[in-house]
Amino acid sequence: MFKAFLIKYAEIGLKGNNRYIFENALRDRIAGVLKPLGTYNVYKEQGRVFVECPESYDYEETVEALQRVFGISSICPVAVIDNSDWESLTEGVGDYMDAMYPNKDITFKVMAKRADKNYLLTSPEICKEMGAYLLKRFPGLRVDVHEPEVRITVEVRSKSYVYSIIIPGPGGMPVGTNGKAMLLLSGGIDSPVAGYMISKRGVSMAAVYFHAPPYTSERAKQKVVDLAKAISKYTGRMKLFVVNFTDIQLDIYEKCPHDELTIIMRRYMMRIAERLAEEENCLGLVTGESIGQVASQTMHSLASTNEVCSMPVYRPLVAFDKNDIVDIAKKIDTYETSILPYEDCCTIFVAKHPVTKPNLKRIRNSEKRLEEGIDEMVDTAIENAEIIIID
């Protein structure tokens, strides 16, 4: 029945003279996602992207792949009518109606889009005449132009396309059309969701994970790799940096006030992430922080960690409740991995009573205790970072 999919977009249509750039990016992203599934022909035509399917393909698998492509607002499985003359068109729409809806005791409405302005009928005329044809062919049908049970849409182009099923897409903008960012990826619930959310706005992604062996295990590291793989289904190919943070953490633990441990560790993570981001030509850092969720995420704490960065820090979850974040994590299939009980470096050296309103002057003074050796440790951590390609 369905030889092709008609792909609709929303925001891309507002891009004026630059729209073709976003259309091309969407087309290329769709082609890339479908390539492992078979030989699909993906092309654009007058405000639409079309996916022509191979002779043998998996419908569910194809739809699932398309639903991971940012920029798609809806996915319409279509019947293709190669000849758009009126007799072929009416017969093709009638055959579609017969195959899709064996029970004809239903209300319907015909909607038409005449992209080919030279076609013999206008869009309103197509709706009127097609509706009359269907009523004559299937006596059980009834017209309801306000709340029909079935909406049959006909798009007349060089070929004609008929559909009545509209599957929601993820929305957003095609990945790669809004630059690149570095995601601070932990093993928790929040940071994978933050990566998903920022990529939805067209940002491609690299990621950094701070590993602290032997205090964090290989299972904890693998958990983060698995999370990166899960979000890469949406973000595309990703470079994951695994930074050994043990020596830096121990130095901070030994020399700094324990109530400031988390803030100072976060500041060094941000410093390292920014340097890696610069190497990767990123335009900003991305974190999963939400105001007030934990001690290191109060307004005072966020200001303190921001202070060490010259690069913008994007926090797409900053005003989200935890339940909101969990709902998205479940939707993108990262939640079950995130809650696996493997420690991460942010939970190893935690003070009993961490400061919630850090004083920047005091934090800077505490960091002076680290001056001997900390820069070398940072350089070593960056130089020896393990790189994992998530594809």
Secondary structure, 3 states (H helix, E strand, C coil): CCCEEEEECCHHHHCHHHHHHHHHHHHHHHHHHHHHHCCCEEEEECCEEEEECCCCCCHHHHHHHHCCCCCCCEEEEEEEECCCCHHHHHHHHHHHHHHHCCCCCCEEEEEEEECCCCCCCCHHHHHHHHHHHHHHHCCCCEECCCCCCEEEEEEECCCEEEECCCEECCCCECCCCCCEEEEECCCCCHHHHHHHHHHCECCEEEEEEEECCCCCCHHHHHHHHHHHHHHHHHHCCEEEEEEECHHHHHHHHHHCCHHHHHHHHHHHHHHHHHHHHHHCCCCCEECCCCCCCCHHHCHHHHHHHHCCCCCCEECCCCCCCHHHHHHHHHHCCCHHHHCCCCCCHHHHCCCCCCCCCCCHHHHHHHHHHHCCCHHHHHHHHHHCCEEEEEC
